[in-house]
């Protein structure tokens, strides 16, 4: 697997993240009849919270991002995007595992939504997420914390 690292995001990352979001979500949004070149970027800019966001770097270069936003009863996994040329390399799985391990150690439920028909849903389901609700565009998944058995 390719070496990667997470670093805290800053407002300086918002344009790179918005652009990556537009690239990564384009096919799914077009399939759903919801792609708008400006809106896909603006929605990210409107909701970008660097305090809860990390940038994924490979070789010191921007490669993706992920956010874990606190809510009353859970944390929301959001803005999990990886550059297309790195998808399938194991980085997304490793990043997700690291974040879920943190949530498991805190006993925190994790929620997310994924676009209907997105192949990303399989990744989340492999990591214990289950269907909570769905609508014509989004599928909402939830994952209870797992507890490691002591030996």
C-alpha positions as CSV (number, residue, x, y, z in Angstrom):
1,X,0.0,0.0,0.0
2,X,1.1,3.6,-0.7
3,X,2.4,5.5,2.4
4,X,-0.1,8.2,3.5
5,X,-0.6,10.5,6.4
6,X,-3.3,12.7,7.9
7,X,-2.8,16.3,8.8
8,X,-5.3,18.8,10.2
9,X,-7.1,20.8,7.5
10,X,-7.1,24.6,7.4
11,X,-9.2,27.1,5.5
12,X,-6.4,27.2,2.9
13,X,-7.5,23.7,1.9
14,X,-11.0,24.6,1.0
15,X,-10.5,25.1,-2.8
16,X,-8.6,21.9,-3.3
17,X,-11.2,19.9,-1.3
18,X,-14.1,21.6,-3.2
19,X,-12.4,20.7,-6.5
20,X,-11.7,17.1,-5.5
21,X,-15.4,16.8,-4.4
22,X,-16.6,17.9,-7.8
23,X,-14.4,15.4,-9.5
24,X,-15.2,12.4,-7.2
25,X,-18.9,13.0,-7.1
26,X,-19.5,13.9,-10.7
27,X,-20.4,10.5,-12.1
28,X,-22.8,9.6,-9.3
29,X,-24.4,13.1,-9.3
30,X,-24.8,12.9,-13.1
31,X,-26.4,9.4,-12.9
32,X,-28.9,10.8,-10.3
33,X,-29.6,13.9,-12.5
34,X,-28.2,16.2,-9.7
35,X,-24.8,17.4,-11.0
36,X,-24.4,21.2,-11.0
37,X,-20.8,22.4,-11.6
38,X,-21.1,25.4,-9.3
39,X,-23.4,23.9,-6.6
40,X,-21.2,20.8,-6.0
41,X,-18.3,23.1,-5.1
42,X,-20.3,25.6,-3.2
43,X,-22.0,23.1,-0.9
44,X,-18.5,22.0,0.2
45,X,-17.4,25.6,0.8
46,X,-20.6,26.3,2.8
47,X,-20.1,23.3,5.1
48,X,-16.3,23.1,5.4
49,X,-15.2,23.0,9.0
50,X,-11.4,22.7,9.2
51,X,-11.6,22.0,13.0
52,X,-13.1,18.5,12.2
53,X,-11.4,17.9,8.9
54,X,-8.1,16.2,8.0
55,X,-6.3,16.2,4.7
56,X,-4.9,13.0,3.3
57,X,-1.4,13.4,2.0
58,X,0.6,11.0,-0.1
59,X,4.3,11.9,-0.6
60,X,3.6,15.2,1.0
61,X,1.0,16.2,-1.6
62,X,-2.8,16.7,-1.2
63,X,-4.5,13.4,-2.0
64,X,-7.9,13.6,-0.3
65,X,-9.8,14.6,2.8
66,X,-12.2,13.4,5.5
67,X,-14.2,15.0,8.3
68,X,-15.6,13.7,11.5
69,X,-18.2,16.2,12.7
70,X,-19.6,15.9,16.2
71,X,-23.3,15.8,16.7
72,X,-25.5,15.2,19.7
73,X,-25.6,11.4,19.5
74,X,-22.8,10.5,17.1
75,X,-20.1,11.8,14.8
76,X,-20.9,12.3,11.2
77,X,-18.3,11.0,8.7
78,X,-18.3,13.6,5.9
79,X,-16.3,14.8,2.9
80,X,-14.4,11.6,2.5
81,X,-12.8,12.0,-0.9
82,X,-9.7,10.4,-2.3
83,X,-8.1,11.4,-5.6
84,X,-9.3,9.0,-8.3
85,X,-5.9,7.7,-9.2
86,X,-5.4,6.5,-5.6
87,X,-8.8,4.9,-5.2
88,X,-8.5,1.1,-4.8
89,X,-5.0,1.4,-3.4
90,X,-6.0,0.6,0.2
91,X,-5.6,4.2,1.4
92,X,-9.4,4.8,1.9
93,X,-9.7,1.6,3.9
94,X,-6.8,2.5,6.1
95,X,-8.0,6.1,6.7
96,X,-11.5,4.8,7.5
97,X,-10.1,2.2,9.8
98,X,-8.0,4.7,11.7
99,X,-11.0,7.0,12.2
100,X,-13.3,4.2,13.2
101,X,-10.7,3.0,15.7
102,X,-10.8,6.4,17.3
103,X,-14.5,6.4,17.5
104,X,-14.6,2.8,18.9
105,X,-12.2,3.8,21.7
106,X,-14.5,6.7,22.6
107,X,-17.6,4.5,22.3
108,X,-19.0,6.8,19.6
109,X,-21.6,6.0,17.0
110,X,-20.7,7.1,13.5
111,X,-23.3,8.2,10.9
112,X,-22.8,9.1,7.2
113,X,-24.7,9.5,4.0
114,X,-23.6,8.2,0.6
115,X,-25.2,8.8,-2.8
116,X,-27.6,6.1,-3.9
117,X,-25.8,3.6,-6.1
118,X,-22.3,4.8,-5.1
119,X,-19.7,2.1,-4.9
120,X,-18.4,3.7,-1.7
121,X,-21.4,2.1,0.1
122,X,-19.6,-1.3,-0.1
123,X,-16.6,0.1,1.7
124,X,-18.7,1.4,4.5
125,X,-20.7,-1.8,4.8
126,X,-17.5,-3.8,5.0
127,X,-16.6,-1.7,8.1
128,X,-19.9,-2.4,9.9
129,X,-22.2,0.4,8.7
130,X,-25.8,-0.6,8.2
131,X,-28.8,1.0,6.6
132,X,-30.6,3.6,8.7
133,X,-32.7,5.3,6.1
134,X,-32.8,6.3,2.4
135,X,-34.4,8.7,0.1
136,X,-34.3,9.1,-3.7
137,X,-30.8,10.6,-3.6
138,X,-29.1,9.6,-0.3
139,X,-28.5,6.5,1.7
140,X,-28.0,7.0,5.4
141,X,-25.8,4.5,7.2
142,X,-24.9,4.1,10.9
143,X,-22.3,2.1,12.8
144,X,-22.3,1.3,16.5
145,X,-18.9,1.3,18.2
146,X,-17.2,-2.1,18.4
147,X,-15.6,-3.2,21.6
148,X,-12.4,-5.2,21.4
149,X,-12.5,-8.3,23.7
150,X,-9.7,-8.4,26.2
151,X,-7.8,-11.6,26.4
